[in-house]
Amino acid sequence: MSIPRQLALVLPHAENFSREDFLVGASNEAALSLVERWPDWPDRALALVGPEGSGKSHLAAIWADIAGARRISARALGETSLPAALATGALVIEDASEKVDEPSLFHLLNLMRQHEAFVLMTVRSPPATWRVGLADLASRLRAIPTVELSAPGDALLRAVMVKLFADRQLAVDEALIAYLSTRIERSFAAARVTVDDLDREALRQKRPVTRALASELLGQP
């Protein structure tokens, strides 16, 4: 009879989206610079473009703090009072895509101009490439400046992993970080998943988080 695996109780931990906790590298320094230049932007709207886990939401939180912006999900646009959303003169729209409620976004961008407000969108692909049905909306999307967050370099990826472990109050050595940095996908999302998995497995086995544990988990020498 097989022995059931022990389940680990992993308590949620809060991610800190402060400016002090944002780690800067070649992949994101242009985006951070533009966010911090506000209100000296090339336009009243700006799109942060990057894959999942690239730091878009962290940058959006930094800007929201600077500009006093409200934050809404793009999925909620059609159910939101748009004048109220723009009441502070600044708004973050998270996870916007070509599946957005087109009339609502079009109306919002018009209100932004009328009220001289600012809008920051986090997106995975440039708005200019979206296939939307409203011709006027497509025209406005093509005019929105974009700044891209690329894959992190080695130094930044290592620093992010150290921070992710520290957020869980886990002290790890350089051997583990060096091992992981050459064996996982070069993305913040992969780093986050890997750290979560290691934390969970260490709790289950009641072992420290080490290179040996990582090797077992990843199945790589």
Secondary structure in CASP SS format (residue, H / E / C, confidence):
PFRMAT SS
TARGET T0000
AUTHOR 0000-0000-0000
METHOD secondary structure of the structure
MODEL  1
M C 1.00
S C 1.00
I C 1.00
P C 1.00
R C 1.00
Q C 1.00
L C 1.00
A C 1.00
L C 1.00
V C 1.00
L C 1.00
P C 1.00
H C 1.00
A C 1.00
E C 1.00
N C 1.00
F C 1.00
S C 1.00
R H 1.00
E H 1.00
D H 1.00
F C 1.00
L C 1.00
V C 1.00
G C 1.00
A C 1.00
S C 1.00
N C 1.00
E H 1.00
A H 1.00
A H 1.00
L H 1.00
S H 1.00
L H 1.00
V H 1.00
E H 1.00
R C 1.00
W C 1.00
P C 1.00
D C 1.00
W C 1.00
P C 1.00
D C 1.00
R C 1.00
A E 1.00
L E 1.00
A E 1.00
L E 1.00
V E 1.00
G C 1.00
P C 1.00
E C 1.00
G C 1.00
S C 1.00
G C 1.00
K H 1.00
S H 1.00
H H 1.00
L H 1.00
A H 1.00
A H 1.00
I H 1.00
W H 1.00
A H 1.00
D H 1.00
I H 1.00
A H 1.00
G C 1.00
A C 1.00
R E 1.00
R E 1.00
I E 1.00
S E 1.00
A H 1.00
R H 1.00
A H 1.00
L H 1.00
G H 1.00
E H 1.00
T C 1.00
S C 1.00
L H 1.00
P H 1.00
A H 1.00
A H 1.00
L C 1.00
A C 1.00
T C 1.00
G C 1.00
A E 1.00
L E 1.00
V E 1.00
I E 1.00
E E 1.00
D E 1.00
A E 1.00
S C 1.00
E C 1.00
K C 1.00
V C 1.00
D C 1.00
E H 1.00
P H 1.00
S H 1.00
L H 1.00
F H 1.00
H H 1.00
L H 1.00
L H 1.00
N H 1.00
L H 1.00
M H 1.00
R H 1.00
Q H 1.00
H C 1.00
E C 1.00
A C 1.00
F E 1.00
V E 1.00
L E 1.00
M E 1.00
T E 1.00
V E 1.00
R C 1.00
S C 1.00
P C 1.00
P H 1.00
A H 1.00
T H 1.00
W C 1.00
R C 1.00
V C 1.00
G C 1.00
L C 1.00
A H 1.00
D H 1.00
L H 1.00
A H 1.00
S H 1.00
R H 1.00
L H 1.00
R H 1.00
A H 1.00
I C 1.00
P C 1.00
T E 1.00
V E 1.00
E E 1.00
L C 1.00
S C 1.00
A C 1.00
P C 1.00
G C 1.00
D H 1.00
A H 1.00
L H 1.00
L H 1.00
R H 1.00
A H 1.00
V H 1.00
M H 1.00
V H 1.00
K H 1.00
L H 1.00
F H 1.00
A H 1.00
D H 1.00
R C 1.00
Q C 1.00
L C 1.00
A C 1.00
V C 1.00
D C 1.00
E H 1.00
A H 1.00
L H 1.00
I H 1.00
A H 1.00
Y H 1.00
L H 1.00
S H 1.00
T C 1.00
R C 1.00
I C 1.00
E C 1.00
R C 1.00
S C 1.00
F H 1.00
A H 1.00
A H 1.00
A H 1.00
R H 1.00
V H 1.00
T H 1.00
V H 1.00
D H 1.00
D H 1.00
L H 1.00
D H 1.00
R H 1.00
E H 1.00
A H 1.00
L H 1.00
R H 1.00
Q H 1.00
K C 1.00
R C 1.00
P C 1.00
V C 1.00
T C 1.00
R H 1.00
A H 1.00
L H 1.00
A H 1.00
S H 1.00
E H 1.00
L H 1.00
L H 1.00
G C 1.00
Q C 1.00
P C 1.00
END
